[in-house]
């Protein structure tokens, strides 16, 4: 059976509270009056009818006392599911006091926004590198019937499914970006959206809404952390060198074009090669260059 939340039948709590209070005091007083006015004057002539009347008074008072069991307070951001003899009868969400059938069970369900952080999971990313990853998930119950009756212990269900979705996400992306690929480290917003969508898909049957999900911890596993740090540093150096060389080549090309177009100096191929070599050394060097004055000729 697919349980969906619906509004439970109830009566206003305050009028029922006042009425039950009056009956709780009034029925005993009325019973005492009946004893004094009717039963005591009869003396030994009391028969079966009077005994039944006494039992009726006791039953009435028992029903009045049972009415107190139907009083159901609903706190802010809390819901009360109503279950009668194993059947779901609805949910009370309106805060305040309500009165329902006293024979029902009314478990409390918090509909506040909650959050938790998964433990640090050790998994392999898409490239097979062992990493440590954890996430923070913000969630709330939106359907109390599904949360209570579709899964066993919805809080534990949320935690387990969130960790499962996080593992699956970590194995679907590399730790570091390769070209234009989405990576765990370089694309936190895209990864967070994917994580939220995957967790929500798993929790739909539990009546839970995922408000936010984001990675709170991401690192290489300790056994490869040093090696991966060196690789990252090497990649950074290569990228920087590549950028420097690209810029230097562009500047050399621009210099040769302007010298030629403005006819500042006529250079043959050998002198162009020498100039290109000197400019590249100056532009690409890590250290300050020392000028050398050539007093002779390159043909000597």
TAMOQUI-V25527 format. One record per pair of residues at least 24 apart in sequence whose C-alpha atoms are under 10 Angstrom apart, sorted by the first residue. I is the first residue (numbers start at 1). J is the second residue. D is the distance in Angstrom with one decimal. If there is no record, write none. Layout:
i:I j:J d:D
i:I j:J d:D
//
This chain:
i:1 j:149 d:9.6
i:1 j:150 d:9.0
i:2 j:145 d:9.3
i:2 j:146 d:8.1
i:2 j:149 d:9.0
i:2 j:150 d:7.8
i:2 j:205 d:9.6
i:3 j:88 d:8.1
i:3 j:90 d:9.9
i:3 j:143 d:9.3
i:3 j:144 d:9.3
i:3 j:145 d:5.8
i:3 j:146 d:5.8
i:3 j:147 d:9.4
i:3 j:148 d:9.3
i:3 j:149 d:7.1
i:3 j:150 d:7.2
i:3 j:205 d:10.0
i:3 j:207 d:10.0
i:4 j:88 d:9.5
i:4 j:90 d:8.8
i:4 j:143 d:7.0
i:4 j:144 d:8.1
i:4 j:145 d:5.6
i:4 j:146 d:6.2
i:4 j:147 d:9.6
i:4 j:149 d:9.5
i:4 j:150 d:9.6
i:4 j:207 d:8.8
i:5 j:81 d:8.8
i:5 j:88 d:9.1
i:5 j:89 d:9.2
i:5 j:90 d:6.4
i:5 j:91 d:6.6
i:5 j:92 d:9.9
i:5 j:142 d:9.0
i:5 j:143 d:5.6
i:5 j:144 d:6.1
i:5 j:145 d:5.0
i:5 j:146 d:7.2
i:5 j:147 d:9.6
i:5 j:207 d:9.2
i:6 j:81 d:9.5
i:6 j:88 d:9.4
i:6 j:89 d:8.0
i:6 j:90 d:5.0
i:6 j:91 d:6.0
i:6 j:92 d:8.7
i:6 j:93 d:9.9
i:6 j:143 d:9.0
i:6 j:144 d:9.2
i:6 j:145 d:8.2
i:7 j:81 d:9.3
i:7 j:82 d:9.5
i:7 j:89 d:8.2
i:7 j:90 d:4.9
i:7 j:91 d:5.1
i:7 j:92 d:6.3
i:7 j:93 d:7.9
i:7 j:94 d:9.7
i:8 j:80 d:9.3
i:8 j:81 d:8.0
i:8 j:82 d:6.8
i:8 j:83 d:9.6
i:8 j:88 d:9.1
i:8 j:89 d:5.8
i:8 j:90 d:3.8
i:8 j:91 d:4.9
i:8 j:92 d:5.9
i:8 j:93 d:9.0
i:8 j:100 d:8.6
i:9 j:82 d:9.0
i:9 j:89 d:7.7
i:9 j:90 d:7.2
i:9 j:91 d:8.5
i:9 j:92 d:8.4
i:9 j:98 d:9.7
i:9 j:99 d:9.0
i:9 j:100 d:7.1
i:9 j:101 d:8.9
i:10 j:70 d:9.5
i:10 j:72 d:9.6
i:10 j:82 d:9.9
i:10 j:90 d:9.7
i:10 j:91 d:9.8
i:10 j:92 d:8.2
i:10 j:98 d:6.3
i:10 j:99 d:5.5
i:10 j:100 d:4.9
i:10 j:101 d:7.9
i:11 j:70 d:9.7
i:11 j:71 d:9.6
i:11 j:97 d:9.2
i:11 j:98 d:5.9
i:11 j:99 d:5.0
i:11 j:100 d:6.5
i:11 j:101 d:9.4
i:12 j:71 d:9.6
i:12 j:96 d:9.2
i:12 j:97 d:7.0
i:12 j:98 d:5.2
i:12 j:99 d:6.2
i:12 j:100 d:9.1
i:13 j:70 d:9.1
i:13 j:71 d:6.7
i:13 j:72 d:7.6
i:13 j:73 d:8.3
i:13 j:96 d:7.7
i:13 j:97 d:4.5
i:13 j:98 d:3.9
i:13 j:99 d:5.0
i:13 j:100 d:8.8
i:14 j:71 d:9.2
i:14 j:96 d:9.0
i:14 j:97 d:6.6
i:14 j:98 d:7.5
i:14 j:99 d:8.6
i:15 j:97 d:9.8
i:15 j:98 d:9.5
i:15 j:99 d:9.4
i:16 j:67 d:8.5
i:16 j:68 d:9.0
i:16 j:70 d:9.3
i:16 j:71 d:8.1
i:16 j:97 d:9.5
i:16 j:98 d:8.4
i:16 j:99 d:6.9
i:17 j:67 d:8.9
i:17 j:68 d:7.8
i:17 j:70 d:9.6
i:17 j:71 d:7.5
i:17 j:97 d:8.9
i:17 j:98 d:9.1
i:17 j:99 d:8.4
i:19 j:64 d:9.5
i:19 j:67 d:9.7
i:20 j:63 d:10.0
i:20 j:64 d:6.5
i:20 j:65 d:7.9
i:20 j:66 d:9.5
i:20 j:67 d:6.6
i:20 j:68 d:7.0
i:20 j:71 d:9.9
i:21 j:64 d:8.8
i:21 j:65 d:9.3
i:21 j:67 d:9.6
i:21 j:68 d:8.7
i:22 j:64 d:9.7
i:23 j:60 d:9.7
i:23 j:61 d:8.2
i:23 j:64 d:6.6
i:23 j:65 d:8.9
i:23 j:67 d:9.9
i:24 j:61 d:7.3
i:24 j:62 d:9.6
i:24 j:63 d:9.8
i:24 j:64 d:6.2
i:24 j:65 d:6.9
i:24 j:67 d:9.5
i:24 j:68 d:9.4
i:25 j:61 d:9.8
i:25 j:64 d:9.8
i:26 j:61 d:9.6
i:27 j:57 d:8.0
i:27 j:58 d:9.4
i:27 j:60 d:7.9
i:27 j:61 d:6.4
i:27 j:64 d:8.4
i:28 j:57 d:8.6
i:28 j:58 d:9.2
i:28 j:60 d:9.9
i:28 j:61 d:7.5
i:30 j:57 d:9.2
i:31 j:57 d:6.8
i:31 j:58 d:9.0
i:31 j:61 d:9.4
i:66 j:101 d:9.7
i:66 j:102 d:6.8
i:66 j:103 d:8.9
i:67 j:99 d:8.6
i:67 j:100 d:9.1
i:67 j:101 d:8.4
i:67 j:102 d:6.6
i:67 j:103 d:9.9
i:68 j:99 d:8.8
i:68 j:102 d:7.7
i:69 j:99 d:8.7
i:69 j:100 d:8.7
i:69 j:101 d:8.3
i:69 j:102 d:5.0
i:69 j:103 d:8.0
i:69 j:104 d:9.3
i:70 j:98 d:8.1
i:70 j:99 d:5.1
i:70 j:100 d:5.0
i:70 j:101 d:5.6
i:70 j:102 d:4.0
i:70 j:103 d:7.7
i:70 j:104 d:8.2
i:70 j:105 d:9.9
i:70 j:106 d:9.8
i:71 j:97 d:6.9
i:71 j:98 d:6.1
i:71 j:99 d:4.7
i:71 j:100 d:6.8
i:71 j:101 d:8.9
i:71 j:102 d:7.7
i:72 j:96 d:8.4
i:72 j:97 d:5.7
i:72 j:98 d:5.2
i:72 j:99 d:5.7
i:72 j:100 d:7.1
i:72 j:101 d:9.8
i:72 j:102 d:9.2
i:72 j:106 d:8.1
i:73 j:97 d:4.4
i:73 j:98 d:6.3
i:73 j:99 d:8.5
i:74 j:98 d:7.6
i:74 j:108 d:8.6
i:75 j:108 d:9.5
i:75 j:110 d:9.3
i:76 j:110 d:9.1
i:76 j:111 d:9.0
i:76 j:112 d:8.9
i:77 j:109 d:8.9
i:77 j:110 d:6.3
i:77 j:111 d:5.3
i:77 j:112 d:5.5
i:77 j:113 d:9.0
i:78 j:108 d:6.9
i:78 j:109 d:5.9
i:78 j:110 d:4.6
i:78 j:111 d:5.4
i:78 j:112 d:7.2
i:78 j:141 d:10.0
i:78 j:144 d:10.0
i:79 j:106 d:9.2
i:79 j:107 d:8.4
i:79 j:108 d:5.9
i:79 j:109 d:5.2
i:79 j:110 d:6.3
i:79 j:111 d:6.8
i:79 j:112 d:9.9
i:79 j:141 d:9.9
i:79 j:143 d:9.9
i:79 j:144 d:7.5
i:80 j:105 d:9.2
i:80 j:106 d:5.5
i:80 j:107 d:5.6
i:80 j:108 d:4.7
i:80 j:109 d:6.1
i:80 j:110 d:8.8
i:80 j:144 d:8.3
i:80 j:145 d:9.9
i:81 j:105 d:7.8
i:81 j:106 d:5.2
i:81 j:107 d:5.6
i:81 j:108 d:6.7
i:81 j:109 d:7.5
i:81 j:144 d:7.0
i:81 j:145 d:7.2
i:81 j:148 d:8.5
i:82 j:106 d:4.8
i:82 j:107 d:7.3
i:82 j:108 d:9.5
i:82 j:145 d:9.5
i:83 j:107 d:8.4
i:88 j:145 d:7.9
i:88 j:149 d:9.0
i:89 j:145 d:9.7
i:90 j:144 d:9.3
i:90 j:145 d:7.9
i:91 j:143 d:9.4
i:91 j:144 d:7.4
i:91 j:145 d:7.7
i:92 j:144 d:9.8
i:93 j:144 d:9.8
i:107 j:148 d:8.9
i:108 j:144 d:9.3
i:108 j:148 d:9.8
i:109 j:141 d:8.1
i:109 j:143 d:9.8
i:109 j:144 d:6.7
i:109 j:145 d:9.6
i:109 j:147 d:8.6
i:109 j:148 d:8.3
i:110 j:140 d:8.3
i:110 j:141 d:7.3
i:110 j:142 d:9.8
i:110 j:144 d:8.8
i:111 j:139 d:9.5
i:111 j:140 d:5.8
i:111 j:141 d:5.1
i:111 j:142 d:6.9
i:111 j:143 d:9.0
i:111 j:144 d:8.3
i:111 j:208 d:9.6
i:112 j:139 d:8.6
i:112 j:140 d:6.0
i:112 j:141 d:7.5
i:112 j:142 d:9.6
i:113 j:138 d:7.0
i:113 j:139 d:5.8
i:113 j:140 d:4.8
i:113 j:141 d:8.0
i:113 j:209 d:9.6
i:113 j:210 d:9.6
i:113 j:211 d:8.5
i:114 j:138 d:5.7
i:114 j:139 d:5.3
i:114 j:140 d:5.9
i:114 j:141 d:9.0
i:114 j:210 d:9.8
i:114 j:211 d:9.4
i:115 j:139 d:6.0
i:115 j:140 d:8.4
i:115 j:210 d:9.7
i:115 j:211 d:9.4
i:115 j:212 d:9.0
i:115 j:213 d:9.4
i:116 j:158 d:9.7
i:116 j:159 d:8.0
i:116 j:162 d:9.9
i:116 j:213 d:9.9
i:117 j:159 d:8.7
i:117 j:162 d:9.5
i:117 j:163 d:9.6
i:117 j:213 d:9.7
i:117 j:214 d:9.7
i:117 j:215 d:9.3
i:117 j:216 d:8.0
i:117 j:217 d:9.9
i:118 j:159 d:7.2
i:118 j:160 d:9.0
i:118 j:162 d:7.6
i:118 j:163 d:6.4
i:118 j:166 d:9.0
i:118 j:215 d:9.6
i:118 j:216 d:9.1
i:118 j:217 d:9.8
i:119 j:159 d:9.8
i:119 j:163 d:8.1
i:119 j:217 d:9.6
i:120 j:163 d:9.5
i:120 j:216 d:9.4
i:120 j:217 d:7.5
i:120 j:218 d:8.8
i:121 j:163 d:8.0
i:121 j:164 d:10.0
i:121 j:166 d:8.6
i:121 j:167 d:7.5
i:121 j:170 d:9.7
i:121 j:217 d:9.6
i:121 j:218 d:9.6
i:122 j:167 d:8.6
i:122 j:170 d:9.7
i:122 j:219 d:9.7
i:122 j:220 d:9.1
i:122 j:221 d:7.3
i:123 j:166 d:9.7
i:123 j:167 d:6.8
i:123 j:168 d:9.3
i:123 j:170 d:7.1
i:123 j:171 d:7.3
i:123 j:220 d:9.7
i:123 j:221 d:8.8
i:124 j:167 d:8.8
i:124 j:168 d:10.0
i:124 j:170 d:7.2
i:124 j:171 d:6.0
i:124 j:172 d:9.5
i:124 j:173 d:9.7
i:124 j:174 d:9.0
i:124 j:175 d:9.3
i:124 j:220 d:9.5
i:124 j:221 d:9.3
i:125 j:167 d:9.1
i:125 j:168 d:9.4
i:125 j:169 d:8.7
i:125 j:170 d:5.4
i:125 j:171 d:4.4
i:125 j:172 d:6.8
i:125 j:173 d:6.1
i:125 j:174 d:5.3
i:125 j:175 d:6.3
i:125 j:176 d:9.6
i:125 j:183 d:9.7
i:125 j:184 d:8.9
i:125 j:220 d:9.7
i:126 j:168 d:10.0
i:126 j:169 d:9.3
i:126 j:170 d:7.3
i:126 j:171 d:4.8
i:126 j:172 d:5.3
i:126 j:173 d:5.1
i:126 j:174 d:4.9
i:126 j:175 d:7.8
i:126 j:183 d:9.5
i:127 j:171 d:8.2
i:127 j:172 d:9.1
i:127 j:173 d:8.0
i:127 j:174 d:5.7
i:127 j:175 d:8.0
i:127 j:176 d:9.4
i:128 j:171 d:8.1
i:128 j:174 d:8.4
i:128 j:175 d:9.6
i:129 j:171 d:9.6
i:129 j:174 d:8.3
i:129 j:175 d:7.9
i:129 j:220 d:7.7
i:129 j:221 d:8.3
i:129 j:224 d:8.2
i:129 j:228 d:9.3
i:130 j:171 d:9.9
i:130 j:175 d:9.4
i:130 j:219 d:9.1
i:130 j:220 d:6.3
i:130 j:221 d:5.5
i:130 j:222 d:8.9
i:130 j:223 d:8.5
i:130 j:224 d:7.7
i:130 j:225 d:9.3
i:131 j:170 d:8.6
i:131 j:171 d:9.9
i:131 j:174 d:10.0
i:131 j:175 d:7.9
i:131 j:218 d:7.3
i:131 j:219 d:5.7
i:131 j:220 d:4.2
i:131 j:221 d:4.6
i:131 j:222 d:8.4
i:131 j:223 d:9.7
i:131 j:224 d:8.8
i:131 j:225 d:8.9
i:132 j:170 d:9.4
i:132 j:217 d:7.3
i:132 j:218 d:5.7
i:132 j:219 d:5.2
i:132 j:220 d:5.9
i:132 j:221 d:5.6
i:132 j:222 d:8.8
i:133 j:166 d:8.1
i:133 j:167 d:8.5
i:133 j:170 d:7.8
i:133 j:184 d:9.6
i:133 j:215 d:7.3
i:133 j:216 d:7.6
i:133 j:217 d:5.3
i:133 j:218 d:4.6
i:133 j:219 d:6.7
i:133 j:220 d:8.6
i:133 j:221 d:9.3
i:134 j:163 d:8.4
i:134 j:166 d:7.7
i:134 j:167 d:9.3
i:134 j:170 d:9.9
i:134 j:214 d:8.7
i:134 j:215 d:5.9
i:134 j:216 d:5.6
i:134 j:217 d:4.9
i:134 j:218 d:6.7
i:134 j:219 d:9.6
i:135 j:162 d:8.5
i:135 j:163 d:8.3
i:135 j:166 d:7.4
i:135 j:192 d:9.2
i:135 j:195 d:9.1
i:135 j:213 d:6.9
i:135 j:214 d:5.5
i:135 j:215 d:4.1
i:135 j:216 d:4.8
i:135 j:217 d:6.7
i:135 j:218 d:8.9
i:136 j:162 d:9.2
i:136 j:192 d:10.0
i:136 j:212 d:8.0
i:136 j:213 d:5.7
i:136 j:214 d:5.6
i:136 j:215 d:6.3
i:136 j:216 d:6.1
i:136 j:217 d:9.2
i:137 j:162 d:7.6
i:137 j:163 d:9.9
i:137 j:195 d:9.5
i:137 j:196 d:8.2
i:137 j:199 d:9.0
i:137 j:210 d:7.3
i:137 j:211 d:7.8
i:137 j:212 d:5.9
i:137 j:213 d:4.4
i:137 j:214 d:6.8
i:137 j:215 d:8.9
i:137 j:216 d:9.7
i:138 j:196 d:9.5
i:138 j:209 d:8.8
i:138 j:210 d:6.1
i:138 j:211 d:5.4
i:138 j:212 d:5.0
i:138 j:213 d:6.2
i:138 j:214 d:9.0
i:139 j:200 d:9.5
i:139 j:208 d:6.9
i:139 j:209 d:5.6
i:139 j:210 d:4.5
i:139 j:211 d:5.3
i:139 j:212 d:7.1
i:139 j:213 d:8.7
i:140 j:207 d:8.8
i:140 j:208 d:5.8
i:140 j:209 d:5.5
i:140 j:210 d:6.8
i:140 j:211 d:7.5
i:141 j:206 d:8.4
i:141 j:207 d:6.0
i:141 j:208 d:4.5
i:141 j:209 d:6.2
i:141 j:210 d:9.0
i:142 j:204 d:9.9
i:142 j:206 d:9.1
i:142 j:207 d:5.5
i:142 j:208 d:5.5
i:142 j:209 d:6.3
i:142 j:210 d:9.9
i:143 j:204 d:9.7
i:143 j:205 d:9.5
i:143 j:206 d:7.8
i:143 j:207 d:4.4
i:143 j:208 d:6.8
i:143 j:209 d:9.0
i:144 j:206 d:8.7
i:144 j:207 d:6.6
i:144 j:208 d:8.7
i:145 j:206 d:8.7
i:145 j:207 d:7.5
i:146 j:204 d:9.0
i:146 j:205 d:6.7
i:146 j:206 d:5.2
i:146 j:207 d:5.0
i:146 j:208 d:8.5
i:147 j:203 d:9.5
i:147 j:204 d:9.7
i:147 j:205 d:8.1
i:147 j:206 d:4.7
i:147 j:207 d:5.2
i:147 j:208 d:7.1
i:148 j:206 d:8.0
i:148 j:207 d:8.8
i:149 j:206 d:8.5
i:149 j:207 d:9.9
i:150 j:205 d:6.9
i:150 j:206 d:6.1
i:150 j:207 d:8.5
i:151 j:203 d:9.8
i:151 j:205 d:7.9
i:151 j:206 d:6.1
i:151 j:207 d:9.4
i:152 j:206 d:9.3
i:153 j:206 d:9.7
i:154 j:203 d:9.2
i:154 j:206 d:6.7
i:154 j:207 d:8.9
i:154 j:208 d:8.6
i:155 j:206 d:9.7
i:155 j:208 d:9.7
i:157 j:202 d:9.6
i:157 j:203 d:8.2
i:157 j:206 d:8.2
i:158 j:199 d:8.5
i:158 j:200 d:9.7
i:158 j:202 d:8.7
i:158 j:203 d:6.9
i:158 j:206 d:8.4
i:158 j:208 d:8.2
i:158 j:210 d:9.6
i:159 j:199 d:10.0
i:161 j:198 d:9.4
i:161 j:199 d:6.8
i:161 j:200 d:9.4
i:161 j:201 d:9.8
i:161 j:202 d:6.6
i:161 j:203 d:7.4
i:162 j:195 d:8.7
i:162 j:196 d:9.1
i:162 j:198 d:8.6
i:162 j:199 d:5.7
i:162 j:200 d:8.9
i:162 j:202 d:8.3
i:162 j:203 d:8.8
i:162 j:213 d:9.1
i:163 j:199 d:8.9
i:164 j:198 d:9.6
i:164 j:199 d:8.5
i:164 j:202 d:9.4
i:165 j:194 d:9.6
i:165 j:195 d:6.9
i:165 j:196 d:8.9
i:165 j:197 d:9.5
i:165 j:198 d:6.1
i:165 j:199 d:5.8
i:165 j:200 d:9.5
i:165 j:201 d:9.6
i:165 j:202 d:8.1
i:166 j:194 d:9.8
i:166 j:195 d:6.7
i:166 j:196 d:9.5
i:166 j:198 d:8.6
i:166 j:199 d:8.2
i:166 j:213 d:9.8
i:166 j:214 d:9.8
i:166 j:215 d:8.8
i:167 j:195 d:9.9
i:168 j:195 d:9.2
i:168 j:198 d:9.1
i:169 j:194 d:7.8
i:169 j:195 d:6.7
i:169 j:198 d:8.4
i:170 j:195 d:9.5
i:170 j:218 d:9.9
i:175 j:218 d:8.7
i:175 j:219 d:8.5
i:175 j:220 d:8.2
i:176 j:232 d:9.0
i:184 j:215 d:8.8
i:184 j:218 d:8.1
i:184 j:219 d:9.9
i:185 j:215 d:9.7
i:185 j:218 d:7.6
i:185 j:219 d:8.9
i:188 j:214 d:7.8
i:188 j:215 d:7.5
i:189 j:214 d:8.1
i:189 j:215 d:9.5
i:190 j:214 d:9.9
i:191 j:215 d:8.2
i:241 j:284 d:8.0
i:244 j:280 d:9.8
i:244 j:283 d:7.8
i:244 j:284 d:6.4
i:244 j:285 d:9.6
i:245 j:280 d:8.0
i:245 j:283 d:8.2
i:245 j:284 d:6.5
i:246 j:284 d:9.9
i:247 j:280 d:9.9
i:247 j:283 d:8.6
i:247 j:284 d:9.2
i:248 j:276 d:9.7
i:248 j:279 d:7.8
i:248 j:280 d:6.2
i:248 j:281 d:9.3
i:248 j:282 d:9.1
i:248 j:283 d:5.9
i:248 j:284 d:6.9
i:249 j:276 d:8.7
i:249 j:279 d:9.0
i:249 j:280 d:7.4
i:249 j:283 d:9.1
i:249 j:284 d:9.7
i:251 j:276 d:10.0
i:251 j:279 d:8.7
i:251 j:280 d:9.2
i:251 j:283 d:9.0
i:252 j:276 d:6.4
i:252 j:277 d:9.4
i:252 j:278 d:9.8
i:252 j:279 d:6.7
i:252 j:280 d:7.5
i:252 j:283 d:9.3
i:255 j:279 d:9.6
i:270 j:298 d:9.1
i:270 j:299 d:9.6
i:271 j:298 d:8.2
i:271 j:299 d:9.8
i:274 j:298 d:8.9
//
